[in-house]
Amino acid sequence: MSGDWNRLQEMLGDALEDREKEYPAKGDAYYRLEDLLVSATDYFQTITLDSGSDRSAFSSVSQPLFLCGPPRSGTTFLSQLLDHHPEIFMMPGDSKYAIDYIQSCNLEFDSYPYQWVRRLINPTGQTPFWFIGPEEAEFIKFLTGYQRRIKAGEKDPFIAVVGALQQVIHGDKPIRYWGEKTPENELYADLLLKRFPEAKFVHLIRDPLSNIYSQKQFRMQRSLSFDIRKVSVREKLMFEAALRNLETIGPERYILLKYEDLVAEREATMREIARFLGINFDPILLTPTIKGLEASSNSSFADRRAKKSQARDENKPRWEAGLTRAEKQIIVSFMKPSAEKLGYNWSKEGPGKYSTLLHKMVAQPLAMLAGRKEGAKRAKLAHHLARITTS
């Protein structure tokens, strides 16, 4: 079968290179790669795995570390800075622990690891690809490790994936944290803490004007719709979750940081994170990597990606020219109270001048509706997590 994999691996290599040239747009290269990733998944499903159930044959999973923050707020950059620290194992890309349980009535034990095959080949759409390498044996080792954990009694398929990947990459080396990064984790932090009482959370926020403009730019590049009111309400919910989590979870488990500080004072910010996590500061925390390899920029802006500029401080924010006046009014009117509580100075001489009474009146019913929808999602997640812990 290895000959079949070698041919498929070559095609995947070419498709990955073409996809990176096109990123973040979704054109012909994206869909060609998607077809090949399906073929890769199908290929490994044809292989019979030798999976025993001896728990002594594999190491235990380490302590959870959840990265939180709105989309395009710098969480990918932060995960890449944490990536190669010897005491941290960061899962590839957006691993979507909470989202997968919300969107699925049940994660299928047999099929779930094969969903990860595609993520391991193409974690982010950009180099480096092949999270565990391109060799067939490494994928088989991962899939076998997963099945062995399930047969040994693991009730959470995601944790079986974490353990299998940690074993493939680090072997029996002790790792203090496994890291999961998915935008909007903050909306479910209390539920995640109930599932993992030993978990810690690092929450990154960004000035909502810059953040929402970056989301707008990214969605335009992918030819996706952009509803400024829905995005602003969603951002409002996430900022309110930050305030709530700081109070209810507390500073021992939850830390809130600004993207702007991470950019302007990277070393000081990473030292603060190291102290919070109780790990030694290592200079590797200043270099963005994916499994130790140089990471590409995840910026919404082509000039930064071309220069591999992960993040930078700007004298003149791009949102000033990139957002319409109406968009600025909606963002500021919706976000001003929570943004100021979290340390953003939106005075009347600055962004505060865009606040309008009309938009503030519109924000309240929209936020209430979004809150009810979010409540339904939280109830679904709570149900699934409770089922895991009690079964």
N, C-alpha and C positions, 0 to 999 in steps of 0.2 A: 504493500500500500504506500510505502514511502515515496515511490516514483510519482504516484498521483499527487501526493502532497508537495513534492518538489516543483511540479509543474504549476500547481495552484499557488504556491508560495511566490513563484516568479511573477505570475500575473498580478497577485496582490501587491507585490513590491512596485510594479509599474503603476498600478492604479492608485496606490498611496501617494506616490510622487505627484501624479496628475492632480489628485485631490488637494494636496497642499498648495499647489499653484493657484487653485481656484478658491481656496478658503478665504472668507467664511461663506461665500455664495454657494448655493446648491444647484449646480448645473449638471452637464453630462458626466463629468468626472465623478461627482458625488453618487449618481445613480448607478454608474458602472461599478464603483466600489461597493455599493450596497448589495448588488447582485453577487459579487464575489464573496462578500462576507457571509451571505446566506449559504453559498456553496461551501465555505469553510466550516460553518456550523453543521451543515448536513454531512460533511466528510467525517467529522469526529463522532457524530452520532452513529456511524456505521461500525465503529471500532468497539470490540468487546473489551471491557476493562476488568482488571483483576483487583478487586477491592475487598480486602478483609475487613474486620471490625475490631482489631486490637487497638485499644486506646493508647497503649504504651508505645505504639509505633509512630505517634506524632505528638508534637508539643501543644500546649494549651494556647488559646488566643489571648492576646494582651489586652490592656485597658483601652476603652474607646475614647477617641478625641474627635469631636464634631466641630467642623468649621461652619460658621453661619454667616449670612449676609445676603442682601438683595442680588439679583443677577447683575453682572457687570460692575460689581463693587470692589473687585480685587481679590476675591476668594481663591481664584485659580492661581494667581501670583503668590499668595500666601502659602497655598498648599505646595507650590514648587519650592519655596524657600525652606519649608519644613521637610521636604522629600528625603534628603540624603543624610539627615541626622541619624547617628547610630542607634538612637533609642526610639525612633519613630518609623513606622511603616505606613506610608500614605497609599490608600487605594487609588487606582487609576481613574482619571476623569471625574465626572459627576457620578458617584456610585448609587445615588437615589434610593437609599434605604427606606426612608419614610414614604417617598413618592411611589415606589413600587408597590408597597402595601396598600396605599390609598387607591391606586389605579387598578389593582388586581384583587379579585375576591379572595384569591389564595395563590401563593407562589407555588408552582408545581415543582416538587422536589426533583423529579427526573429531568425536566427540561430546563430548570433555572440555570445550572452551570453553563449550559450551551449558549445562553444569552450573553454570558461573559466572554465567550470566545471572541466575539466581534469587538468587545471593549478592549480586550487584551491585545488585539491586532492593531486597533485604531483608537487609542484612548481619547484623543482630543481633535483629530482632524489635521494635526500638524506633527512634525518631528519633535521628539523621537517616537517612532512607531514600535510595535512588537514589545509590549511591556515585559513579557517573560522570554523574549527572544523568538526567532522564527522556527526553531526546531520542533518537529513533531513530538519528540520525546518529552519536551517541557509541557506541552499542552496535555499530553496523556498523563503526565505526573500530576498536573493540576486537577484534571477531571477525576483521576483515581483517588487523590487526596480528598476531594469533595465527597465522593461516594462513601469512602471509608468513614468519614465523620458522620454522615447521615446514618449509616448502618450501626455506628457506635452509639446512636441515640440523640444526636444533635437535632433539635426541633426547629431551628431557625436556619433556613437555607442560606441566608446572607452570611451568617456567622460561619457556616461551613465553607463558603467561598473565601472569606477572610482568612480562615485558618489554613486552607489549602494553598492560597497564594503566599501567605507568610512563610509556609514551609518550603515552597518552591524557591523563593527568593533568598530567604535567610536561613533555611535549614533549622537546626536546633539552637541557633543563636538567640539568647533572650532579648526580646523587644518589649519596651515598656508600654508603648501606645500603638494602636492601629488608628489611622486617621481617615475619616469619611467627610468628603466635601460635596455638598449639594446646596445650591442657592435655596433660600427660604427655610433652611433647617430651624431657624429661630422660631418659626410658627409652631413647631412641634417639640421644642426643647424640653418642656415639662414631661411630655409623654416619653421622650427618649431617655430622660433621666430615670423615670420610673422603670423602664425596661433595663437600663444599665445604670444602677445606682452609683457605680464608681466612675462614670463618664465625666469628662471635662469639655467645656465649650469655649471656643475662641470666636468671637463675633466681630466681623469687620463691617463698618458702615462707611458711607461716602456721601459727600454733599449731594442731596437729592437732585439738584439742577444738573450737575455733571453726570451723576449716575443715570438719570432718566434720559439725558441726551445720548449717552453711550448706548443705552438700550434701544433708543430710536434708530441710531446709526446702524447697529447690528441687525435689527429687524429689516431695515430698508435694504441692506446688503443681501438678505435672504429672501427678499420680495414677500415679506410677511406683513400683515396688517399691524397698525400701531394706533391704539386708542389711548390718547393721553389721559383721559379721565380714569379708565380702568387701571392703567399703569400707576398713576399717582395714588389712587386709592389703595392699590396693592402695596406700594411703598409705604404708605401711611400705616397700614396694618403691621408691616415689618418693623417700623420704628417704634410703634407702640408695644410690639412684642419684646423689643430690646429693653425698653423701660420696665416692662413687667418681669422679664427674666432676671434682670439685675436685682430686683427686689425679692423675688420669690425663690430663686435658685441661690443667689448670693455669690460673693466674691471668691469663695474657696473653689467653686466649680465653674464660674462664669466670668469671663473677662470681655469687655467691650473696647475696641480700638478703632481708630479712624484710618481710613485708606490714606488720607493726606499726610498723616504722621508717618505711616509706613514708607511712603515715598520720600518725604523730606528728611526723615531721621530713621533710616532703615535699621542701623545697628542698635540704636537705643530701643526701638520698638521690638526687635527680635530678642534682645536681652530681657525685656519685660515679659515676653511670652515664655522664654526659657525659665525665668523665675516662677511664673505662674504654673508651669508644667512640672517644675521640680527636676529639670534636666540641666546638664552642663551646657553652658554656651559654647558653641563651636562655630568657627568662621564659615563653615559650610552653610550656616543659616542665612548667610548674606548672598548666596548664589542660587538662583532659580534652576532647579533640575527636575527631571522625571527619571526615577530609578537611577539617579547619579549622572545622567546624561544631560547636556545643555538643553534647556527648554526653549521653545519658540514663544514669541510674544502672543498673548491672547487678546491683544488690543482690538477694539472696534475700528481703529483707524489705520489705514493702509500704510501711512508713512512710518508709524511706530513698528508695525510688523516687518516692514522692509529693513528697518535698522535693528531689528530684534530688541527694540527698546521696551522692556517689560513694564516700566512705569516711570513717570517723570512729573516733576512739579511744574506747573504752568503759571506764568505771570498773568496771562489773560486767558481765562477759562474758555474752552471751545463752545460751551453752551450759549455764551452771549450772542454769538453769530449764528449758532446752529439751531436754536429754538425760536419759534415765532413768539411775538408778544403775547398772543393768546395762550400759548403753551406755558410760557413763564407764569402767567397769571394763574393758571390752573394749578401748576405744581406748587407755587408759593402759597396760594390760598388753602390748598389741601394740607400742605406739609408744615407750615410755619410753626405751629405750637410744639409739635413733637421734635422738629429739627432743632429748634432753639433749646429745648430741654436737654438735647444730646450734644449741645455745645456749638452749634452753627449760628453765627451772628448774622441774622437776616434783618438788619435794621432798615428803617425807612429810607436811609440814604443809600442802602445797598439793595439786595434782592427783595427786601420787605416792601419796596415801592410797588411791586407787582400784585400785592394782595388786594383782592376786591371782595366786597360784601356778598355780591351775587354768587361768586364761585364758592365762598365759604358756606353759604346756605345750601348749595348743591352738594357739597362734599358730605354733609352729615347723613342724608338718606342713602347715598351711594356707599358710604362706609358701613352703615348698618346692614345693607343688603349683602355686601361682600363679607362682613363678619358672620352672617348667618350661613352663607355658603361654606366659609372656612370652618364653621362649627360642625357642619355635616362631614367634612373631610376628617376633622380631628376625631369625631366619633367613630368613623370607620377605622382609622389607624389604631385608636385605643382598643377597639374590639379585636383586631388581628394580633396586636402585641399581647393582650391579655390571654388570648388563646395559646400563644406560644409559651408563655410563662407558666400556664396552669396545666398544659397537656402533658 
